[in-house]
Amino acid sequence: MRRSRTRSHRPGLSGRPLASTLAAAAAGLLGATALFVTPAQAGPPPAAAAPAAPAARTQALPEHALVGYLHASFANGSGYTRLADVPDSWDVINLAFGEPTSVTSGDIRFALCPKSECPGVETEAEFKAAVKAKQAAGKKVQISIGGQNGQVQLTTTAARDRFVQSVGAIIDRYGLDGLDIDFEGHSLSLATGDTDFKNPKTPAIVNLISAVKTLKAKYGAGFTLTMAPETFFVQLGYQFYGSGPWGGQDPRAGAYLPVIHALRDDLTLLHVQDYNSGPIMGLDNQYHFMGSADFHIAMTDMLLTGFPVAGNQNNVFPALKPSQVAIGLPASPYAGNGHTPTGEVTKALNCLTRGTDCGSYRTHGRWPGMRGLMTWSVNWDRFGNWEFQKNFDRYYGS
């Protein structure tokens, strides 16, 4: 997700060039040299007693859910939207964004948009009341950590522990349901030689997994956990993982895979951003390009089928449950590169859930239980006369 003045969802990646083969797979995306610090790998911090859980934490998501990011801490050309004014169609509302005080501090802060930037912003009391009202209606309201500006590297156990404490403080202050991990840019990279996604060794990844597990243990089974990685960090892992066996590749390639895998039993939803992306190879070994049904079909099929990491048939990333998967898209052409017209969104849903409108791509199954759609953002959809939401409601009969 982007958090610039134009603030669409996600930025492109920046830094040193990729290896030539990687550049072919992710045209327009650039690599970077990761920062690695090797801390002592102490165990996770003890879980503090949780406050009384909001009633909504005991309620399951509907069979098909609409997820949207709400610009709660900033404004841009899309306009500010008060939480109370978000329509009932939205089942999960991710508050954008909690951001760290520094890249490696682990100290996450969140505040409502300043009145000077958002003249219509509600008071904190009104905002908390809106959270409770949404929860009473069966909705989930979460804090989203990261975004374009919020680079987070938990390179030490001290940063890990501070992350747990500070994120927990935000959740408690506003009475939220859970956490969305929206790490972008240079937040996650794999150390040289870290080649097995099932047994990661990179401190920033090990510490993130530990921190999230600690938060889950603190708040219990009803705690919601969602993730919104870019395709670069997930599906690109079919071809390239980290810096590769001989080095030279971007160490961020596929770097979300160990996090997703380690937390799959705790994961409520994975909604990969199918936008702001270069071409990505699907399981048909063909490159797919954002902005059409084909891209969403191919990228989602990989998540629901599983795939060999870096082409290694002995190291397969297992399929996620259909109920854990939603497709991530921009709400309008202004919200991010790769906007997909609603007709193409419907084709993608038809293919993945009914086996129709698939075009040339042959999926590896049908998944009527796939959870739904995510968009950046609620604000941009309101700016576009709620076109994204209306299409979701038409498709699922809301």
GUVEXNU-525005 format. One record per residue: residue in one letter; x, y, z of N, C-alpha, C in turn. Coordinates in steps of 0.02 Angstrom, whole numbers, padded with zeros to 5 digits, always signed. Layout:
BEGIN
AXYZXYZXYZ
...
//
This chain:
BEGIN
M+00043-00059+00000+00000+00000+00000+00045+00062+00000
R+00025+00113-00034+00065+00173-00033+00039+00222+00019
R+00086+00257+00048+00067+00308+00097+00101+00373+00078
S+00099+00390+00014+00127+00453-00010+00070+00503-00015
R+00085+00562-00039+00031+00611-00046-00022+00588-00096
T-00001+00551-00147-00050+00523-00192-00079+00459-00164
R-00044+00429-00118-00063+00371-00079-00109+00322-00113
S-00082+00282-00157-00116+00222-00178-00092+00167-00133
H-00088+00104-00156-00073+00052-00108+00001+00040-00100
R+00033+00006-00147+00102-00014-00136+00149+00021-00182
P+00210+00032-00159+00260+00061-00202+00295+00007-00242
G+00333+00028-00292+00379-00019-00324+00438-00030-00277
L+00477-00081-00291+00536-00095-00251+00594-00054-00278
S+00642-00038-00236+00696+00004-00258+00763-00021-00232
G+00817-00006-00269+00884-00025-00247+00925-00050-00305
R+00970-00100-00292+01016-00123-00343+00979-00168-00393
P+01005-00178-00455+00972-00220-00504+00971-00292-00482
L+00921-00330-00507+00916-00401-00496+00963-00438-00543
A+00973-00502-00529+01006-00545-00578+00965-00545-00641
S+00997-00559-00698+00963-00552-00762+00901-00595-00767
T+00903-00656-00741+00845-00699-00746+00788-00673-00703
L+00804-00645-00646+00753-00618-00602+00721-00557-00632
A+00760-00517-00667+00733-00458-00699+00682-00477-00752
A+00693-00532-00786+00646-00555-00837+00579-00573-00806
A+00581-00600-00746+00519-00620-00713+00483-00563-00681
A+00518-00512-00661+00487-00457-00624+00510-00391-00653
A+00493-00381-00716+00514-00320-00751+00491-00259-00714
G+00536-00212-00706+00519-00150-00673+00531-00152-00598
L+00543-00211-00568+00556-00216-00497+00631-00220-00487
L+00657-00186-00438+00729-00184-00426+00744-00213-00358
G+00805-00237-00350+00824-00269-00287+00858-00221-00240
A+00881-00249-00185+00916-00207-00136+00960-00251-00093
T+01010-00221-00063+01052-00256-00016+01019-00255+00052
A+01007-00313+00081+00971-00316+00144+01018-00301+00202
L+00988-00280+00257+01025-00269+00319+01014-00329+00363
F+01068-00362+00383+01061-00420+00426+01101-00409+00489
V+01069-00419+00547+01103-00418+00610+01089-00484+00644
T+01138-00516+00672+01128-00582+00700+01123-00577+00776
P+01062-00576+00803+01054-00574+00875+01056-00643+00905
A+01061-00646+00970+01051-00711+01003+00978-00730+00994
Q+00965-00792+00976+00897-00813+00963+00864-00837+01027
A+00846-00790+01068+00812-00806+01131+00741-00826+01115
G+00708-00858+01163+00639-00878+01154+00593-00818+01154
P+00530-00828+01135+00483-00773+01133+00468-00745+01202
P+00449-00682+01206+00433-00653+01271+00370-00685+01299
P+00362-00686+01364+00301-00715+01393+00241-00673+01373
A+00185-00707+01363+00124-00672+01343+00091-00642+01404
A+00078-00577+01401+00042-00544+01455-00031-00563+01453
A-00064-00556+01509-00135-00571+01511-00173-00523+01465
A-00219-00550+01427-00257-00510+01380-00316-00476+01415
P-00334-00416+01393-00394-00385+01418-00455-00423+01392
A-00513-00406+01419-00574-00437+01394-00580-00427+01319
A-00592-00481+01283-00595-00477+01210-00660-00445+01187
P-00656-00403+01135-00717-00378+01105-00761-00436+01084
A-00827-00427+01087-00873-00481+01070-00861-00506+01000
A-00840-00462+00954-00831-00482+00884-00776-00534+00876
R-00729-00537+00924-00675-00586+00917-00701-00657+00920
T-00760-00667+00949-00788-00734+00953-00829-00751+00890
Q-00839-00704+00846-00879-00714+00786-00834-00729+00727
A-00853-00779+00687-00815-00797+00628-00831-00748+00572
L-00784-00745+00524-00798-00706+00464-00855-00739+00425
P-00892-00700+00386-00941-00731+00342-00907-00776+00291
E-00946-00819+00258-00917-00865+00210-00878-00829+00155
H-00903-00772+00134-00868-00730+00085-00862-00660+00114
A-00801-00634+00113-00787-00572+00149-00757-00520+00103
L-00774-00457+00117-00745-00399+00082-00699-00364+00131
V-00636-00356+00112-00584-00327+00154-00562-00261+00123
G-00555-00209+00164-00532-00145+00138-00487-00109+00188
Y-00440-00071+00161-00397-00029+00202-00428+00040+00209
L-00427+00066+00269-00455+00132+00283-00398+00179+00301
H-00393+00235+00265-00341+00285+00279-00358+00319+00345
A-00340+00288+00400-00359+00315+00465-00309+00365+00493
S-00246+00361+00470-00194+00404+00499-00171+00458+00451
F-00200+00462+00393-00179+00512+00343-00235+00525+00294
A-00226+00576+00254-00274+00592+00200-00236+00599+00135
N-00272+00592+00080-00243+00605+00014-00299+00625-00033
G-00287+00620-00098-00336+00642-00146-00402+00604-00144
S-00403+00546-00111-00465+00507-00106-00513+00536-00055
G-00489+00578-00010-00531+00606+00042-00533+00563+00105
Y-00545+00595+00161-00548+00559+00224-00617+00528+00232
T-00618+00466+00259-00680+00431+00273-00681+00411+00346
R-00731+00433+00382-00738+00413+00452-00756+00339+00457
L-00730+00306+00509-00744+00236+00518-00819+00222+00521
A-00856+00265+00555-00929+00254+00561-00964+00258+00493
D-00932+00290+00444-00964+00298+00379-00946+00243+00329
V-00906+00194+00351-00890+00137+00307-00952+00093+00301
P-00975+00079+00240-01037+00040+00232-01032-00030+00261
D-01089-00060+00274-01092-00125+00306-01065-00181+00263
S-01056-00170+00199-01029-00222+00155-00959-00243+00175
W-00922-00199+00208-00852-00212+00223-00847-00254+00287
D-00821-00315+00280-00818-00362+00336-00755-00356+00377
V-00699-00338+00345-00636-00327+00381-00609-00259+00361
I-00597-00217+00410-00572-00150+00399-00503-00145+00430
N-00453-00135+00387-00383-00130+00410-00364-00056+00415
L-00347-00035+00474-00330+00035+00487-00259+00048+00464
A-00251+00093+00417-00186+00108+00388-00160+00175+00415
F-00100+00176+00444-00056+00120+00460-00027+00132+00528
G-00006+00078+00561+00041+00083+00616+00111+00082+00587
E+00155+00127+00610+00222+00132+00581+00274+00135+00637
P+00336+00111+00624+00387+00110+00676+00420+00178+00686
T+00448+00188+00745+00485+00249+00758+00551+00251+00720
S+00578+00192+00705+00635+00184+00661+00631+00114+00631
V+00670+00102+00579+00664+00039+00542+00674-00021+00587
T+00722-00018+00632+00740-00076+00672+00718-00072+00746
S+00678-00022+00763+00659-00013+00833+00606-00064+00856
G+00562-00085+00811+00506-00126+00830+00452-00089+00867
D+00461-00024+00877+00415+00018+00915+00363+00047+00868
I+00303+00020+00868+00250+00038+00820+00204+00090+00851
R+00190+00142+00813+00146+00196+00836+00088+00205+00787
F+00031+00224+00814-00028+00238+00773-00066+00296+00804
A-00087+00343+00763-00128+00399+00786-00177+00417+00731
L-00234+00442+00750-00282+00464+00701-00255+00523+00661
C-00279+00531+00601-00257+00584+00557-00264+00652+00592
P-00213+00694+00590-00219+00761+00620-00273+00803+00587
K-00306+00843+00626-00362+00883+00600-00339+00931+00546
S-00276+00954+00549-00250+00999+00498-00247+00965+00430
E-00239+00899+00430-00236+00861+00368-00304+00833+00349
C-00343+00816+00400-00409+00785+00390-00461+00825+00430
P-00488+00878+00402-00535+00920+00439-00596+00882+00466
G-00615+00828+00434-00674+00791+00456-00659+00734+00504
V-00597+00731+00530-00578+00674+00572-00620+00673+00636
E-00638+00613+00658-00676+00605+00719-00630+00612+00780
T-00660+00623+00838-00621+00622+00900-00602+00549+00916
E-00555+00541+00962-00536+00473+00980-00595+00437+01011
A-00635+00471+01052-00693+00439+01082-00743+00417+01028
E-00753+00459+00978-00798+00440+00923-00770+00381+00884
F-00705+00381+00875-00674+00326+00838-00681+00260+00876
K-00668+00261+00941-00676+00201+00981-00748+00177+00980
A-00795+00223+00983-00866+00204+00980-00883+00172+00913
A-00852+00198+00859-00863+00169+00793-00834+00098+00788
V-00776+00087+00820-00748+00019+00822-00797-00028+00855
K-00823-00009+00912-00871-00052+00947-00934-00064+00906
A-00957-00013+00871-01018-00020+00831-01006-00069+00773
K-00947-00064+00742-00931-00111+00688-00927-00182+00715
Q-00896-00191+00772-00891-00257+00802-00960-00284+00821
A-01003-00242+00846-01071-00263+00863-01109-00287+00802
A-01089-00261+00743-01120-00281+00680-01084-00341+00649
G-01036-00370+00685-01001-00430+00661-00941-00416+00618
K-00918-00353+00617-00860-00336+00575-00796-00342+00616
K-00740-00347+00580-00674-00349+00611-00638-00284+00596
V-00608-00254+00647-00569-00193+00638-00498-00208+00664
Q-00449-00199+00621-00380-00218+00637-00332-00160+00626
I-00275-00165+00658-00221-00118+00643-00176-00149+00590
S-00162-00112+00537-00116-00134+00486-00048-00102+00498
I+00004-00144+00499+00071-00121+00514+00112-00119+00450
G+00142-00062+00435+00188-00057+00379+00167-00006+00328
G+00150-00029+00267+00137+00016+00212+00202+00040+00181
Q+00197+00085+00134+00256+00108+00097+00309+00138+00142
N+00288+00179+00189+00336+00215+00231+00356+00177+00293
G+00318+00125+00311+00328+00091+00375+00373+00030+00370
Q+00436+00040+00353+00482-00016+00349+00496-00044+00419
V+00488-00110+00427+00496-00142+00492+00545-00200+00486
Q+00601-00197+00522+00649-00251+00523+00662-00270+00596
L+00636-00326+00617+00645-00348+00687+00709-00389+00691
T+00765-00354+00685+00830-00387+00680+00858-00410+00747
T+00827-00388+00802+00850-00408+00869+00791-00432+00910
T+00806-00470+00962+00752-00492+01006+00723-00434+01045
A+00763-00382+01057+00736-00322+01090+00684-00289+01046
A+00697-00285+00981+00648-00256+00935+00586-00300+00932
R+00596-00365+00933+00539-00412+00934+00494-00399+00994
D+00524-00394+01053+00485-00384+01113+00450-00317+01113
R+00484-00266+01087+00453-00200+01083+00394-00200+01034
F+00401-00238+00980+00346-00245+00932+00285-00275+00966
V+00295-00328+01004+00239-00360+01039+00206-00311+01087
Q+00246-00275+01125+00219-00229+01174+00182-00171+01141
S+00212-00141+01090+00182-00081+01060+00121-00097+01017
V+00123-00153+00981+00064-00173+00942+00007-00191+00990
G+00023-00228+01043-00028-00244+01092-00059-00182+01123
A-00018-00130+01135-00044-00068+01164-00094-00034+01117
I-00080-00036+01051-00127-00007+01002-00192-00046+01001
I-00187-00112+01000-00246-00155+00999-00288-00143+01061
D-00256-00138+01119-00293-00127+01181-00324-00057+01184
R-00287-00007+01162-00312+00061+01166-00377+00071+01127
Y-00380+00041+01068-00438+00051+01024-00486-00009+01024
G-00470-00061+01061-00513-00119+01065-00519-00157+00999
L-00462-00168+00966-00463-00196+00898-00465-00273+00900
D-00480-00301+00842-00489-00373+00836-00425-00410+00818
G-00377-00376+00788-00318-00412+00766-00268-00369+00729
L-00228-00403+00688-00169-00373+00658-00165-00391+00584
D-00148-00341+00543-00133-00352+00473-00059-00335+00462
I-00022-00381+00431+00049-00371+00418+00056-00348+00346
D+00076-00286+00338+00083-00255+00272+00155-00232+00261
F+00201-00278+00274+00273-00262+00268+00291-00258+00193
E+00325-00204+00176+00344-00192+00106+00417-00173+00101
G+00438-00159+00039+00504-00133+00027+00559-00178+00054
H+00596-00154+00104+00655-00189+00130+00641-00222+00198
S+00578-00227+00217+00564-00255+00283+00586-00328+00289
L+00573-00368+00238+00590-00439+00240+00639-00457+00185
S+00695-00484+00205+00746-00510+00159+00774-00574+00190
L+00801-00616+00148+00829-00679+00171+00906-00674+00173
A+00935-00695+00228+01007-00695+00234+01037-00745+00185
T+01098-00732+00164+01133-00778+00119+01137-00847+00151
G+01118-00897+00113+01118-00965+00139+01054-00987+00173
D+01007-00941+00182+00942-00958+00211+00897-00982+00154
T+00897-01047+00141+00866-01074+00080+00804-01117+00092
D+00788-01132+00155+00731-01176+00170+00676-01136+00204
F+00621-01124+00168+00567-01083+00196+00535-01116+00257
K+00543-01181+00264+00513-01216+00322+00554-01206+00385
N+00618-01187+00378+00663-01179+00435+00704-01115+00426
P+00672-01057+00429+00709-00995+00417+00760-00981+00472
K+00813-00946+00451+00867-00929+00498+00877-00854+00503
T+00850-00816+00457+00860-00743+00456+00828-00712+00518
P+00865-00674+00558+00837-00647+00620+00772-00607+00612
A+00768-00564+00562+00708-00522+00554+00647-00564+00540
I+00655-00621+00508+00599-00665+00493+00582-00708+00553
V+00633-00737+00585+00622-00777+00645+00588-00736+00699
N+00611-00674+00708+00582-00632+00761+00511-00609+00745
L+00496-00598+00682+00427-00579+00663+00380-00637+00678
I+00399-00697+00659+00357-00756+00672+00345-00763+00747
S+00398-00757+00786+00393-00763+00859+00347-00709+00888
A+00354-00647+00863+00313-00592+00889+00239-00604+00875
V+00223-00625+00815+00153-00635+00798+00124-00693+00837
K+00162-00746+00847+00138-00802+00887+00125-00781+00959
T+00167-00736+00985+00157-00711+01053+00093-00670+01057
L+00080-00628+01008+00018-00589+01008-00043-00635+01002
K-00037-00686+00960-00093-00733+00952-00106-00768+01019
A-00054-00789+01053-00062-00823+01117-00093-00776+01169
K-00075-00712+01166-00102-00664+01214-00177-00654+01205
Y-00199-00648+01142-00269-00630+01130-00315-00689+01115
G-00287-00747+01102-00328-00806+01096-00352-00822+01026
A-00392-00874+01021-00411-00903+00957-00449-00854+00913
G-00486-00808+00942-00526-00761+00903-00486-00704+00872
F-00422-00700+00888-00379-00647+00862-00370-00656+00787
T-00386-00605+00747-00380-00610+00675-00310-00588+00652
L-00285-00624+00603-00219-00610+00574-00225-00612+00498
T-00208-00557+00466-00209-00554+00393-00141-00529+00369
M-00126-00543+00306-00063-00520+00275-00077-00496+00205
A-00039-00445+00184-00048-00416+00117+00019-00407+00082
P+00055-00461+00069+00119-00454+00035+00110-00440-00039
E+00163-00415-00070+00165-00407-00142+00183-00474-00175
T+00167-00481-00239+00182-00543-00275+00257-00559-00273
F+00298-00507-00272+00371-00515-00270+00393-00559-00212
F+00357-00553-00156+00377-00587-00095+00343-00656-00087
V+00298-00673-00132+00261-00736-00126+00268-00777-00191
Q+00229-00759-00242+00227-00801-00302+00293-00802-00340
L+00332-00749-00336+00397-00750-00368+00441-00805-00340
G+00424-00829-00280+00462-00883-00249+00457-00948-00288
Y+00411-00953-00335+00408-01012-00378+00471-01017-00420
Q+00499-00960-00439+00560-00960-00480+00623-00947-00439
F+00619-00899-00392+00678-00876-00357+00664-00870-00282
Y+00712-00891-00241+00704-00886-00169+00767-00856-00140
G+00759-00797-00111+00817-00763-00082+00871-00751-00133
S+00933-00749-00109+00989-00733-00154+01009-00793-00196
G+00977-00851-00185+00989-00909-00227+01050-00949-00206
P+01057-01009-00233+01112-01053-00213+01181-01026-00230
W+01184-00981-00280+01249-00953-00300+01253-00878-00288
G+01204-00850-00255+01203-00778-00243+01183-00739-00305
G+01177-00673-00298+01163-00630-00355+01090-00614-00367
Q+01045-00651-00335+00974-00635-00341+00953-00587-00285
D+00896-00556-00294+00870-00511-00243+00852-00552-00180
P+00881-00536-00122+00868-00576-00062+00796-00571-00037
R+00757-00526-00066+00687-00519-00045+00640-00565-00083
A+00663-00597-00137+00620-00639-00178+00592-00697-00136
G+00525-00700-00131+00493-00754-00093+00500-00749-00018
A+00521-00690+00007+00539-00685+00079+00480-00689+00126
Y+00419-00682+00102+00360-00691+00145+00343-00765+00156
L+00368-00809+00113+00348-00880+00117+00361-00911+00185
P+00419-00901+00216+00429-00931+00282+00382-00903+00335
V+00363-00839+00328+00317-00809+00376+00247-00838+00368
I+00224-00841+00306+00158-00870+00293+00155-00942+00316
H+00207-00980+00299+00207-01051+00316+00207-01062+00392
A+00249-01027+00427+00254-01036+00500+00190-01016+00536
L+00152-00969+00506+00092-00943+00539+00028-00968+00506
R+00032-01017+00462-00027-01037+00424-00083-01062+00469
D-00068-01092+00526-00120-01115+00571-00153-01057+00609
D-00120-01000+00611-00147-00941+00644-00176-00891+00595
L-00165-00902+00531-00181-00853+00479-00256-00853+00463
T-00287-00795+00469-00356-00787+00450-00362-00778+00375
L-00323-00731+00347-00327-00716+00276-00260-00696+00248
L-00245-00721+00189-00190-00696+00148-00221-00664+00087
H-00208-00599+00078-00232-00565+00018-00172-00531-00015
V-00138-00570-00058-00081-00544-00094-00103-00486-00138
Q-00062-00436-00143-00077-00379-00187-00063-00398-00259
D-00115-00409-00297-00107-00424-00368-00102-00359-00408
Y-00058-00315-00388-00049-00251-00422+00019-00222-00403
N+00037-00166-00434+00104-00139-00426+00156-00195-00433
S+00146-00236-00483+00186-00296-00492+00215-00300-00562
G+00274-00329-00569+00299-00348-00634+00266-00413-00656
P+00283-00438-00715+00256-00502-00737+00281-00558-00693
I+00238-00605-00676+00255-00661-00632+00238-00726-00667
M+00282-00775-00661+00270-00840-00692+00221-00880-00650
G+00171-00909-00683+00122-00952-00649+00142-01025-00654
L+00098-01068-00630+00111-01140-00631+00110-01169-00701
D+00087-01130-00750+00090-01151-00820+00157-01133-00851
N+00202-01105-00810+00269-01083-00833+00265-01029-00887
Q+00211-00990-00885+00203-00932-00928+00201-00870-00884
Y+00223-00813-00911+00220-00751-00874+00150-00721-00880
H+00126-00693-00824+00059-00664-00821+00066-00591-00800
F+00022-00549-00827+00028-00477-00820-00033-00448-00784
M-00020-00402-00739-00074-00375-00697-00125-00337-00738
G-00185-00330-00710-00237-00289-00739-00292-00328-00775
S-00285-00395-00777-00336-00436-00810-00355-00494-00767
A-00410-00528-00785-00431-00587-00748-00376-00640-00745
D-00339-00647-00800-00287-00698-00805-00237-00693-00748
F-00216-00632-00732-00165-00623-00679-00192-00648-00613
H-00253-00629-00596-00281-00649-00531-00294-00724-00529
I-00313-00753-00584-00325-00825-00587-00259-00862-00575
A-00207-00843-00612-00143-00878-00606-00112-00869-00538
M-00112-00807-00511-00081-00795-00447-00119-00830-00390
T-00185-00830-00393-00224-00862-00340-00221-00937-00344
D-00219-00964-00405-00211-01036-00414-00148-01061-00380
M-00094-01022-00381-00032-01042-00349-00042-01050-00273
L-00080-01005-00243-00091-01008-00171-00135-01066-00151
L-00183-01083-00194-00232-01135-00179-00209-01204-00201
T-00154-01207-00239-00127-01270-00263-00062-01287-00229
G-00024-01237-00209+00044-01246-00185+00093-01247-00243
F+00157-01237-00227+00206-01236-00281+00276-01251-00254
P+00318-01281-00296+00387-01293-00276+00426-01227-00272
V+00460-01217-00218+00497-01154-00207+00562-01157-00247
A+00573-01105-00286+00632-01101-00331+00636-01162-00376
G+00578-01189-00393+00575-01246-00439+00596-01312-00409
N+00608-01316-00344+00631-01376-00311+00571-01419-00292
Q+00561-01474-00327+00504-01517-00315+00507-01551-00246
N+00564-01549-00214+00570-01577-00147+00560-01524-00092
N+00541-01464-00113+00532-01410-00065+00470-01370-00084
V+00412-01400-00073+00348-01373-00097+00314-01331-00043
F+00295-01269-00061+00254-01227-00018+00182-01254-00021
P+00155-01279+00035+00089-01312+00032+00032-01262+00018
A-00021-01288-00011-00079-01247-00026-00110-01221+00039
L-00137-01161+00035-00177-01133+00090-00249-01157+00083
K-00287-01153+00136-00358-01168+00134-00393-01114+00093
P-00444-01132+00053-00481-01080+00016-00509-01025+00061
S-00529-01043+00121-00557-00993+00167-00505-00943+00191
Q-00440-00958+00180-00386-00913+00201-00364-00866+00145
V-00394-00871+00086-00369-00834+00028-00420-00785+00002
A-00398-00724-00009-00437-00672-00043-00392-00641-00096
I-00423-00613-00148-00385-00580-00202-00379-00506-00186
G-00318-00479-00190-00306-00408-00176-00302-00367-00240
L-00342-00313-00243-00344-00271-00303-00350-00198-00284
P-00330-00152-00329-00343-00081-00317-00417-00066-00330
A-00445-00020-00291-00516-00004-00298-00531+00038-00360
S-00481+00074-00385-00493+00118-00442-00427+00128-00479
P-00429+00157-00539-00366+00170-00575-00319+00216-00537
Y-00346+00256-00490-00305+00303-00453-00270+00269-00393
A-00292+00209-00376-00270+00178-00314-00206+00138-00321
G-00187+00119-00381-00126+00080-00390-00120+00054-00460
N-00059+00039-00481-00049+00010-00547-00079-00060-00549
G-00112-00075-00605-00141-00141-00613-00215-00144-00594
H-00249-00086-00596-00321-00087-00584-00354-00134-00633
T-00402-00173-00608-00437-00223-00648-00511-00204-00654
P-00538-00195-00714-00609-00179-00722-00653-00232-00688
T-00711-00211-00665-00755-00257-00627-00774-00318-00667
G-00781-00311-00733-00798-00369-00774-00743-00422-00771
E-00680-00400-00770-00624-00446-00765-00619-00477-00695
V-00638-00438-00644-00639-00465-00576-00691-00522-00572
T-00748-00511-00602-00800-00562-00602-00777-00625-00639
K-00742-00617-00695-00715-00674-00731-00667-00714-00687
A-00624-00679-00651-00577-00713-00607-00613-00753-00553
L-00664-00723-00523-00703-00758-00472-00738-00818-00502
N-00767-00810-00561-00801-00866-00594-00754-00924-00607
C-00694-00908-00631-00646-00961-00645-00626-00998-00582
L-00608-00961-00531-00581-00992-00471-00634-01028-00429
T-00695-01005-00431-00747-01035-00389-00793-01082-00427
R-00800-01071-00494-00848-01111-00533-00817-01147-00592
G-00755-01130-00609-00723-01162-00666-00745-01136-00734
T-00775-01076-00735-00796-01045-00798-00756-00981-00809
D-00756-00955-00871-00723-00892-00887-00648-00893-00873
C-00617-00952-00881-00546-00958-00863-00498-00935-00918
G-00522-00925-00978-00476-00907-01031-00429-00965-01045
S-00366-00949-01060-00317-01000-01079-00286-01035-01019
Y-00291-01006-00959-00259-01036-00900-00302-01093-00872
R-00272-01149-00859-00307-01207-00830-00290-01210-00756
T-00340-01198-00714-00329-01201-00642-00323-01274-00620
H-00300-01283-00558-00290-01350-00531-00348-01370-00485
G-00403-01335-00491-00462-01352-00452-00514-01296-00455
R-00568-01306-00419-00619-01255-00408-00626-01245-00334
W-00632-01184-00313-00632-01169-00241-00690-01122-00224
P-00751-01148-00221-00808-01105-00204-00803-01074-00135
G-00761-01104-00092-00752-01077-00024-00699-01023-00019
M-00670-01002-00075-00622-00947-00072-00655-00887-00039
R-00617-00853+00005-00649-00806+00051-00678-00744+00017
G-00642-00714-00031-00670-00654-00061-00619-00607-00090
L-00628-00542-00077-00587-00490-00108-00560-00442-00055
M-00502-00416-00069-00473-00360-00030-00459-00303-00078
T-00465-00242-00053-00446-00185-00095-00410-00130-00057
W-00365-00098-00092-00338-00034-00072-00375+00018-00114
S-00420+00054-00085-00438+00056-00015-00512+00074-00011
V-00539+00074+00051-00608+00097+00061-00614+00169+00036
N-00565+00210+00052-00567+00280+00032-00570+00288-00043
W-00527+00250-00078-00527+00256-00151-00590+00227-00182
D-00620+00178-00149-00683+00151-00175-00740+00202-00166
R-00739+00237-00110-00788+00290-00100-00779+00344-00153
F-00717+00361-00167-00702+00410-00219-00729+00388-00287
G-00730+00322-00299-00755+00294-00362-00827+00272-00359
N-00866+00302-00313-00938+00288-00308-00951+00214-00289
W-00906+00185-00250-00914+00118-00222-00920+00064-00275
E-00886+00073-00331-00890+00023-00385-00865-00045-00364
F-00810-00048-00327-00781-00111-00306-00828-00147-00259
Q-00854-00111-00210-00900-00141-00161-00964-00165-00195
K-00991-00126-00240-01053-00145-00274-01043-00209-00315
N-00985-00216-00346-00972-00276-00385-00968-00338-00340
F-00936-00330-00282-00933-00384-00233-01003-00404-00211
D-01043-00354-00194-01112-00368-00170-01154-00402-00224
R-01146-00381-00286-01183-00413-00341-01162-00486-00347
Y-01098-00499-00344-01074-00567-00356-01095-00615-00300
Y-01090-00592-00239-01105-00636-00183-01176-00627-00155
G-01216-00587-00189-01286-00581-00172-01301-00544-00109
S-01258-00498-00090-01269-00459-00029-01323-00406-00041
//
